Amino acid sequence: MSALIAEGLNTFYGKSHILHDVGITVAEGRITTLLGRNGAGKSTTLRSLMNLTPPRSGKVTVFGVETTRLPTYRIAAMGVGFVPEGRRIFPNLTVEDNLRVPLERPGEWTIPRVFGLFPRLEERRMNLGRQLSGGEQEMLAIARALLLNPRLLILDEPSQGLAPLIVRDVFRIVVQMREAGISVLLVEQNVRMSLEIADDAYVLENGQMVYAGTAAALAADEERIQALAGAKAEEWTLEDT
């Protein structure tokens, strides 16, 4: 069974037609990355999948259940964790209190286990959210989503604004999510590193899907990376120091 299937999504902001018959599949136990230049429609796609910006037409299925018209909280209750762009942590709450905000679903992910994955957060458990670095805030946002014990984790630009070494930490954590059996849908501007960790890849251009295939095939096509995904010239790998 696929974790998520979206078919023929057409999403508008007012009269502006943003997504044009967009389709995407996230296979269970795999990392799927959605790439594209700024303004291509990546975040709108995620918002449509979560019904935060409902599509006017199309169909979304999560773990075999149609969710197209379900409210966002019902989709989350099915085991979908969503970490939006901008992190959205509570700046005036401590790290530990931020982690106590989500209504925990039964499962293996608990606050002690989250602290084991993010020792930096445990060190700063009594610090306020606003006192954390950007990387620590991103870790906190992911940790909070994990406490929902999701079967599918959707991440919107987790590396945005982070230093390169912290970016690598975040991507290693994404790989660990897959190893823990969580399906991941990752929207990213860091094209090369996304393709390094992902199994499957999609590319959006002007609200239309222009590539759907394996991440390895896209990574091997330098011209396509440059033309479709707007990749930066520098290389990014998890092994870099």
Secondary structure in CASP SS format (residue, H / E / C, confidence):
PFRMAT SS
TARGET T0000
AUTHOR 0000-0000-0000
METHOD secondary structure of the structure
MODEL  1
M C 1.00
S E 1.00
A E 1.00
L E 1.00
I E 1.00
A E 1.00
E E 1.00
G E 1.00
L E 1.00
N E 1.00
T E 1.00
F E 1.00
Y E 1.00
G C 1.00
K C 1.00
S E 1.00
H E 1.00
I E 1.00
L E 1.00
H E 1.00
D E 1.00
V E 1.00
G E 1.00
I E 1.00
T E 1.00
V E 1.00
A E 1.00
E C 1.00
G C 1.00
R C 1.00
I E 1.00
T E 1.00
T E 1.00
L E 1.00
L E 1.00
G C 1.00
R C 1.00
N C 1.00
G C 1.00
A C 1.00
G C 1.00
K H 1.00
S H 1.00
T H 1.00
T H 1.00
L H 1.00
R H 1.00
S H 1.00
L H 1.00
M C 1.00
N C 1.00
L C 1.00
T C 1.00
P C 1.00
P C 1.00
R C 1.00
S E 1.00
G E 1.00
K E 1.00
V E 1.00
T E 1.00
V E 1.00
F C 1.00
G C 1.00
V E 1.00
E E 1.00
T C 1.00
T C 1.00
R C 1.00
L C 1.00
P C 1.00
T H 1.00
Y H 1.00
R H 1.00
I H 1.00
A H 1.00
A H 1.00
M C 1.00
G C 1.00
V E 1.00
G E 1.00
F E 1.00
V E 1.00
P C 1.00
E C 1.00
G C 1.00
R C 1.00
R C 1.00
I C 1.00
F C 1.00
P C 1.00
N C 1.00
L C 1.00
T E 1.00
V H 1.00
E H 1.00
D H 1.00
N H 1.00
L H 1.00
R H 1.00
V C 1.00
P C 1.00
L C 1.00
E C 1.00
R C 1.00
P C 1.00
G C 1.00
E C 1.00
W C 1.00
T C 1.00
I H 1.00
P H 1.00
R H 1.00
V H 1.00
F H 1.00
G H 1.00
L H 1.00
F C 1.00
P H 1.00
R H 1.00
L H 1.00
E H 1.00
E H 1.00
R C 1.00
R C 1.00
M C 1.00
N C 1.00
L E 1.00
G H 1.00
R H 1.00
Q H 1.00
L C 1.00
S C 1.00
G H 1.00
G H 1.00
E H 1.00
Q H 1.00
E H 1.00
M H 1.00
L H 1.00
A H 1.00
I H 1.00
A H 1.00
R H 1.00
A H 1.00
L H 1.00
L C 1.00
L C 1.00
N C 1.00
P C 1.00
R C 1.00
L E 1.00
L E 1.00
I E 1.00
L E 1.00
D E 1.00
E C 1.00
P C 1.00
S C 1.00
Q C 1.00
G C 1.00
L C 1.00
A C 1.00
P H 1.00
L H 1.00
I H 1.00
V H 1.00
R H 1.00
D H 1.00
V H 1.00
F H 1.00
R H 1.00
I H 1.00
V H 1.00
V H 1.00
Q H 1.00
M H 1.00
R H 1.00
E H 1.00
A C 1.00
G C 1.00
I C 1.00
S E 1.00
V E 1.00
L E 1.00
L E 1.00
V E 1.00
E C 1.00
Q C 1.00
N C 1.00
V H 1.00
R H 1.00
M H 1.00
S H 1.00
L H 1.00
E H 1.00
I H 1.00
A C 1.00
D C 1.00
D E 1.00
A E 1.00
Y E 1.00
V E 1.00
L E 1.00
E E 1.00
N C 1.00
G C 1.00
Q E 1.00
M E 1.00
V E 1.00
Y E 1.00
A E 1.00
G E 1.00
T E 1.00
A H 1.00
A H 1.00
A H 1.00
L H 1.00
A H 1.00
A C 1.00
D C 1.00
E H 1.00
E H 1.00
R H 1.00
I H 1.00
Q H 1.00
A H 1.00
L H 1.00
A H 1.00
G C 1.00
A C 1.00
K C 1.00
A C 1.00
E C 1.00
E C 1.00
W C 1.00
T C 1.00
L C 1.00
E C 1.00
D C 1.00
T C 1.00
END
